[in-house]
Amino acid sequence: MALPVAPKPALRRFHQARWDEPIIFELTTPGERGILVQQPEPATSEALALREDRLAPLRRAVAPALPEMAQMRVVRHYLRVSQENLGADFNIDIGQGTCTMKYSPKVNETIIRTPKLMDVHPLQDEDSIQGVLEIFWRLEQMLAEISGMSRVSLQTQGGSAAIWANIAMIRAYHESNGEGEVRDEVITTIFSHPSNAACAKAAGYKVITLMPDADGYPDIDALRAAVSPRTAALMITNPEDTGIYNAKIREFVDIVHEVGALAAYDQANANGILGITRASDAGFDLCHFNLHKTFGTPHASGGPGAGASCVSEKLVPFLPGPTIDKVGEKFVINRDHPQSVGVVAPFFGVAPNIVRAYAWIMALGADGLRQVAEIAVLNNNYLLAKVLEIPGVCAPYAQGKRRIEQVRYSWQELFEETGISSEEIGIRMSDFGMHYWTSHHPYIVPQPFTLEPTESYSKAEIDEYVAVLAHVAQEARTNPELVRSAPHNQTVHHIHHDDLDDPARWAITWRAYQKKHLSN
């Protein structure tokens, strides 16, 4: 019996809700309250009074200028604001390549909201937070097994912070060998995540960037020419941000080791390799994971995230501290690490995200983690085949070969034909409730867009996304001004780059906006 053929996906009618909603600070009404704050019990007040000499310097001279609003108005305000946004729970979020926006199970949100987690404080006595410490310790063991490394620190609050911790450990290792001043160069590749080069540069290293060969792979001959006794480390993403996996990665690591340098594996793109290959298999000395990218914790729009720094045995002494150790049946916070690079983030990690990642791994198990990778790769290569059917699209490099978990495509042919840029197509996509990300600068791939479907999306959702891409590409040919003047169904108007390119006009907070743009 033949399976029924799925109907061609129709373009959804979409129009973003638009509210003339003020900033919450503008809605404040002095004296209005959402809740009545319970007064402390007499015994608590008496105890605090005895410590007044210690508390007085900590007490604000002026109350914080927080919005004053009734509860119903707060709920209404944030519901309206939420309707004016796109997000991973709202639209088919395939188009956030290299950031791995994937579904975060809602049961994990229930788990992290238990008072047993929400009401604890990292400064509590460790005897009173044994459950939290055990989850940290167990997740470290899991990530050590997944990466093949000896020890893990969960202290960092995101992937870039974990890269910074890695570069700090690289420096500490060479300093311990008396080579800290000699080894002042770090090698990376143009398609590795830019945070590798940025962290190395911020740490004072000279950065050498390898460009791709004709097939898009890091040039191994360029690596041989770059290494020297001055090399501190190779910091490389694999698969790179093009989705291309470097099958010669072990050879790269060996070349670096031959000159006494270290090799650091940026595993931000690990979504397609879980259970298939490990950092240790290629001989890496250290690596990191972004828990939001690979292990089902929310991306959180820049924070708080969670990173994991994983190291081989020779780098264990330099891990950020404190560490969570198991002594007998007890879990302890160990601050006795004389060679540690020290504290790289507050306390010992972002507990809610650690618990989310732990729950995600426990729910899947080893077989489930490999299935995640297999489906992510299947989805990506299906998407690759469908996107390449759209006239005007190409996928530079590695022609005819499959990619891992994402692809960096190019609209260059369409741009030359119509004058419509990749950025303009991406903005028009938002009129259909979707979007995509272009790429990191510089645009080595011209008119780029980077798609990453992950394991979360069904074939029907991928087909719907491709149908929108194809429709907008056709609009670029038949009605380019419609695309150029987008968005039309969104809450925002067309944004001009004059403001984006002028730091003097940037306003990151509401108070900065008031000062810069409303004070006159």
N, C-alpha and C positions, 0 to 999 in steps of 0.2 A: 504494500500500500504506500503510495507516494505521499510524502509530507506536504501539507498545504503551503503554498507560496505566500510569504508575508507581503502585504500590500506596500506599495511605494510610500515612504513617509511623507505626510502632508506637512506643510509649513503651519505651525501653530499661529493663531492670532494672538498677539501679545501687545499689551500697553502697560507700561509701568505706572503704578499708582503715584500720583503727584500731589503732595500736600504742601501748602504754604506754611510749613512747620518751623517755628522759631527754634533757635538754640535753647537748650534747657535753662541756661542762665538767664535768658530773656523772659522765661515764663515764671520766674520766682515771684512770690507774693510774701512779703515779710510777715512772719507770724503763722503762716500756713504750715500744717504738719501732716505727714503721711502716717506716722505712728506716734504713740506716746511712749517715750523711753522710760522704762521702769527705773524707779529710784533704788539706789543700793540699800541693802539691809543695814540696820543700825550697827551690827557687828563689823560689817565691811567698812562703813564710814569711820568707825572708831579706829580700826586697824590702819586705815589710810592716814588718819589724823596723826597717829604716832610716827608716821614716816614723812611728815610734811616737809621737813628740811631736805629730804632727798627728792621729793616729788616736785617741789616748787620750781626748780630750774627747768623741769621738763614741761611745765604747764604753759600753754599758749597765753600770750598777753592779750590777743584778740581772737575771737572765735573764727574758724575758717569760713570763708564766704561760699558756703554750699547753697545750692538751690533749695528754696522752701516751697514745697508743693504738697497737695493732698495726694493720697495714694492713687485714686482713680485717674487723676491728671498725669501722674508718672506713667501708669500703664498705657494710657492712650498715646502719650508722647512717643514712647519707645515702640509701640505697635506701628504707629505711622512711619517712624523712621525706618523700621525694618522693612516696610513695604516699598521703600524707595531704594532698596539695595538688591544686588544680585549676590549669590553666595552658593557654596557647595551643597547646601540643603535645598536650594531653590531652583537651580538651573543645571543643565548638563555641563559640568565643569571640566570637560576634557581639555580645554585650552589653557591650562596653567602649567605648561611644560617646564621641567626642572624643579618645580615647586611641589609636585606630586600631591595635588588636592584630591583626596580620596574620602570615601564614606567613613565616618567615625561612628561606630555602633552606639545607639542611644542608651542601651543598657549600661554602658560604661559611664554615661553621665549620671545615671542613678547611683551607681556604685560610688563615684567620687563625692557625691553629696551626702553620704552618711555622716552623721555627727562624729563618728569615730575617726574620721579623717578631717572633716572641715573644722572641727573644734580643737584640733591639736596644734601645738606650737613647737617649732624646732628647738626652742630653748628649754623645753620641758626636760625633766630628768629622763634619761634614756630608758630607765625601767618602766616608765609610763607610756612609751611609744614603741614597744617591742614589735607590735604588728606592722607598723609602718616601716621600721628598720628591716624587718624580715622581707618585706616586699622589695625594698631597694636591693637587698643582698641577693634575693632570688633572681630579680631581673638582671643584675650584673652577671650572674652565673649563666643565664640564658644567652645574653649578648656575647659573652665570652665564647660560648659554644658555637653560636651562629657565625661569629667572625673568626674563630679559631685562635683567638688571642688568650693571654694568660690572666689579665685583670682588666677591670672596667671601672671608670669613674662616671657617675651620673650627675656630677655637680653643675655642669654647664647648662645654660638656659636656651640653647639653640645650636644649630649646626655651625654657624660662623664662630660662635663662642667656643665650640669644641675644636674647631680648626686653630683658634688662638691658643687653646690649651695644648694642642699638639705641637705648635711651633715653640711654645715655651718649654715643653719637655725635650724637644730636639735640641734647643740651645743648652738646657741644663745637662743633657747627656754629653754633649761635646765639651762643655766646660769641665765636667767631671774627669774627662780624659785629657785636659790641658789643651784642647784645640778650639776653645770657644772663640778666640779672636781670629784664628786662621780661617775657620770655616764660616765664611760670610756670604755665601751664595745659596740661593734656593732655586731649583728648577721646577717649572710647572708647564702646562700646555694651554694653548689659547682656548680650547674647548673644555678645559676643566673649570669647575666653578670658580668665579673670580675672587671669592673670599680667600682662596689659597694664596693667590698673589697679594691680595690686600693685607692679609694678616702677616705674611712674611715681610712685606714692605714696611708695615707699621712697626714691626719688631726690629727694623734696622737692617734687614738683609737686602742685598742686591738680588733682583729677581730676573731670571733668565727664562724666557717664554719660548717653548717649542711650537712651531707652526706645523700644520698637517701636511702630509705628503699628498700626491695626486689623488689617492683613494680616500683621504680624510683621516688617516691614522696618524698618530704622533710620529714624527720622523725619527726613526731610531738612529740613523747616522748623525742627525743633529744632536741627539742625546750624547752619543759617544764623543762628539766634538766639544760638548758643553761641560762634561764632568771633569773634575780636577781635584787636587787636595784641598781646594777652597770650597768644594761643594758640601753643604750641610745636609741637604735633603732633596729628594724628589717628592713633590706634592701633586698627586694626580687623581683625577676622577675617571672611573672606568665602570660601566660605559660612560663615555663623555656626554656632554650636553647635546650632542647630535644624536644620541642613541646608539652610536657605533661602539662595539666592544672590541678592545684591543687584545687579540688573542696572543700577542707576544709580550704580555705584561710581565711574565716571569723573567724574560730576558731583560726588560727594562730595569727591573729590580736588581738583577744580578750585576748589571753594568754599574749601577749606583753603589752597590755594596763593594765592588772591586776597588773603589777609591775611598772606602771607609765612611761613606755617607749613609744616611738613613732613608727609608722609603715610607711615605705616609699615604694611605689610601683614603681618599674622600669617597665615602659610600653613600653620599646623598642620593645617588641614583640606584640604590640597592633593591628597589621594588621588583625588578625583573630577575634578580639573581639569588633570592633567598633559597637556601637549601640546595643550590646548584653549584656554587663556588664560594670560597671564603677568602678573606684577606690573607690568612696564613698559607693557603694553598699556593699563592704567588710569592711568598716569602716576605711580605710586608712586616715592618717593625711596629707600626701603629696605624690605627684607622679611626674613623668616627662614623656614627649614624646620626641622622636627624629623626627623632622618634615620631615627629609629626608627618614626615614624608613616607616612612616605611612601616611604622607600627601602629597606625590607626589612632593617633592623638590629633586633636584639632590643630590646624595651622595657626590659629589665633591672631592673624593679621599682624605678625611681628612679635608676639609675645603675650604671656610667658610661654615659651616653647620648652623643649628639652632636648639636649644633646647627650651623646654617649661617647666618651673617649676610651678606646680599647688599645691595649699595649701588649707587646711581647714581654717575655720574662725580664730582659735586660733593662726595660724602661719602667718596670713596676715601681722602683724607688722614687721615681720622679712624678708619679701621678698627682694630680691636684688633691688637696686634702680639705677637710677630713675624709677618711674612708669609712665604710661600714664593714666591720669585721664580725665573724662569728667565732665566739670563744666558748667552747663547750656547747651548751644549748642556749646561750645568751648572745644577743646582737649588741655590739658596742660601737660607739663613735670614736674612732681612733685618730688622734691628732699628733701622734708621735711618729712623724716621718721627716727626719732631718734633711733629706735630699729632695723633698717635695717642692714643686714649683709654687706651692702655697694655694691660697684661696683664690679661685678665679670667678666665683659667683657667691652670693650669700648662702650660708649654711651648707647643706649637702645635696640639694637638688630640688626640682619643682615637683612636690609630692603628687598633686592631682594627675599630672601627665605621666609620671612614673607608674601610678596605679592603672591608668588607662592602657598604657603599653603592656603592662604585665597581664591585664585581663584579656587584651587582644591576643597575645601570644598563647596564653593558657587556653583560650577558647578554640584556637586553631590547631595547636599541637604541631609537631615537626612535619607531618604529612600535609597539614593545612597550610603551613608557611610555604612549602614547595608549590602547592597548588596555586597560591596567590601569585607566585612568580610566573608559573606556566600560563595562567589566564591573562596576566598583565602582558606577557609577551605575545600571546595569541591575539588579544584585543588590539595591541599596537600594530601588529603586522597586517591584520585585517583592515584597520584604519588606514595604514599606509597604502594598501592596494586600492582602496576606495578613493582616497584623496588624489592619488595620481591619475585617476580617471577624469578629474576636473581639468579642462583646458586652461593653460596658463600656470600650472603648478609643476614644480619639480622638487626632488629631494637630492640635493647635491651630495657627492661622494658615495663611495661604496655601492656603485651602480649594480642593480640586480641582486643585492644581498639584503638579508633581513636585518632589522634593527632590534634592539632589546626592548626598552620600555617607553621610548619616546622617539620623535623624529624632529629635526629642524628642517622645515620645508622652506621653499622660496616662491614668491609671487613675481619674480623679476620679469618673466615673460609677459605676464598680464600687465605689469607696470609699464613696460615698454610699449605695449599695445594701446593702453587706455590712459596712462598717467595717474591711475589710482594706486596709492601706496598700500603696503601691508597694514600700516597703522590705521588708515582710513577704512579698510575692509574690517578690521577688528572692531572699530567703533560702530560700524553699521551692523555688525553681528549682535550688538547689544539691543538693537531694535527687535530682535527675535528672542530675547531673553538669554542670549549666550554671549560668549566673548572668547578671546584668546590672548596669549602673551606673545610678543614678538621674539626678542632674544636679548642676551646681554650685549652691551656695546663692547668693542666696535663690531659693526655688522659685517663680519667676515663672510657670512652667507647674505647676499643682497636681498632686500625686501623679505626678511625672514618672518616665519611664524612657527612656534614650537608647540606641538600637541603631545599629550601624554594621557592615554585613556585609563590607566591603572586596571586593576582587576574588578573595580566596582561597577563598571558599566556593562549593560546588556548590548547584544547586537542591534536591537531596535533603537536604543539610544544613540549608538554610534552612527547608525544609518540616518537618524534624524539630524544629528550634528552635521554630517557630511552634506545632507540635502540643503541645509542653510548655507553652508560654505559655497556650494555650487550655485545657489540662487543669487547670493551676493556677487559672486564672480560674474554671473551673467548680467546683473544690474550694472556692474562696472563697464560693460561693453555697450549696453543699450541706454542707460541713463546715468552716466558717470556723476552728474551733479547731485543726484539723489544720494549717492554714496558719499560724495565729498562733503556734503552739508549735514550728514548724520551726526548725532542721533536725532530721530524724530519721535519715537515712542517712549523716550526715556525721561527721567526727572531732571536731567541736566541738559544744558545747551551745548553747542559746539565749543570746545575749549581751544583757545588760541595759544600758541606756544610762547607768545611774548611774555605772558605772566609766568609760565613754567620755567623759562630760561633766565629770568631776572630774580636773583636771590633777594634783592631789595624788596620784592613784593611778596615773598613767601611768608606765610603765617601758619605756624604749626599748631598753635593753640587759639582758643577763642579770645583770650585776653590779648594775644599778639595781633590778632585780626582787628580787634577794637582799636588798639594803639596805632596800627599802621594805616588802616583804611577808614575808620569811623571817627577818629579824633578830630578831623577837620570838619 
